[in-house]
Amino acid sequence: MKRIEAIIKPFTVEALRTALASSGFGVQRVMQVEEFGRDSIQETVSGTEYSIDSDPRLLLLLFVEDSRVDEVIHIIQCNASTDN
């Protein structure tokens, strides 16, 4: 068994979960995480300016058989890649 972790953007999760489930990977764990270290985002709420130093991300966690690792990685790359 191998443990696979993928940090993905929230808007990609539904397509990825559907693709994994249709390939027989039914048990998936998704957790909310924050990504730090990139440029901060400036937002104005009710006239007050805020600086957000993190981006919301999701952590997908899977345990798969050794023989299916490449298949899972390919599914993740095809369905959650943002080319960044």
N, C-alpha and C positions, 0 to 999 in steps of 0.2 A: 504494500500500500504506500502511496505517496500523498503528501499533503500539498495542495496547490492553493496559493493565495493570489488574488488579483485585486488591485486597486482600480476601481472603475468610476466613471462619472455617473451620477444618478439617472440621467436620461437614457442610458444604455441598458439598464438592469432588466427591463421587461423582455426585450428582444433576446438578451443573453439567457435569461432564465427559461424562456420558451425553447430556445435552441438546445440547451442542455437537457431539458426534460424530454424533448422529442428524440434525443439520442440515448436516452436511458439513464441519465444522471439525475435522479429524482431528488435526492437529499442535498440541499444547498443551504449554506449559512450565509446570511448577509448582515453586516454590521455597519453602522454609521461611523465614519472616521473623519477627521479633519486633516487637511494637508497644509503644512506650513512651509515657508521658505520661498514662496513665489512673491510676485509683486502684490502689494496691498491694494484692495479695492476701496474706492471712495464712494460712499452713498450718503444721500441726504434724506432724512426722515423727519417730517414735521418741522422743516427749517433748520434742523441741527445736522451738521456733517459728521459722519462716522467713518472711521478707517477700519476695514476688516482685513486682518492679516492671514486669514485661512480660507481655504476653499472646501466645501463639503464634498466628500467622496464616500463611496461604499467599498467595503472590503468583502469580497466573495471568497468563501472558504469551502474547499471540496476535499474529500478523501477519495482517491480513485485507485484502481488496480494498476500495477506497474505497466501492464500491456496497453493501457488506454490513456496514458499521460499525454502522448503526442496528439491524440484525438481531441482531448479537452483543451489543450493549449491552442490548437487550431480553431476550435469553436469560439474560444474567448477572443482570439485575435480578429476573427471575422465579424464578430457581433459587438465588440466593445471598443474597438480601436477608434481613436479620434485623430490619428496621424500626427500627434504631438508627443 
